[in-house]
Amino acid sequence: MNFGVRLGEGGWGGDGALRAALGRTAERLGLDLPESDGKWGRLAEYVDAKSGRRVMVYPPGEERRTLQVNLQDNGTRLASGWTADLAEVVRATAAWTGGAGLEETRARAPFIRFRPWALVHEREPFAVVELAWRAKLDRIHMPPYDRHPRPHAVLASAYAQPVLRQLMPVNSHFNLWFSTSVVEFWKTRVGYGICPCDEGLYGVRNHGELVAHTETPEEAVAFVVAALPEGLGPAS
């Protein structure tokens, strides 16, 4: 019996409409979902408080006619997918919040995709800083970040530098800077920041003040590395 429900069968303009449709689909499938948090309006969010696993389901938009599903583990997105089938979304959500691994979740809901690093992390978790780098670098493979190659080029160039790879990468509006703390990283900034779209160039700035414009991300990263304090240890 096919329990699939396609997006064309309902509207998604109102708050709670998506959650209600997913709830009805789960009931027909005989699957249990965690209680959805209603504070996100048109989004549907499901959280397993015990494990810290979370599923975020986004309704279709003007440019995307499918549901977007993100699977998170303690705040880090490890997998995602796009589908027009509500039953597929329910199966993925029930599997992930129920404790299934990435490969098992994909077996139950084949639309789910993840990168090799996520599978490595699942088997032997990365440290906090390395996990932050991997997750940020991974965004280039997922919409809408795949439309922004310049910020990714800055991240990749910075990650190639061992002294920067040990620091916490922090982003805001595609700009990148670094922190010596894995917790209050907004308060423990160190060195210069890089603006990847600064007047068509890569801008190196010190708390907003322009230090240099470069033509390549590697040159911008070199400015940052040269200005770091000596004996800088890893973020903690």
Order of alpha helices (4+ residues) and beta strands (2+ residues): alpha-beta-beta-beta-beta-alpha-alpha-alpha-alpha-alpha-alpha-beta-beta-beta-beta-beta-alpha
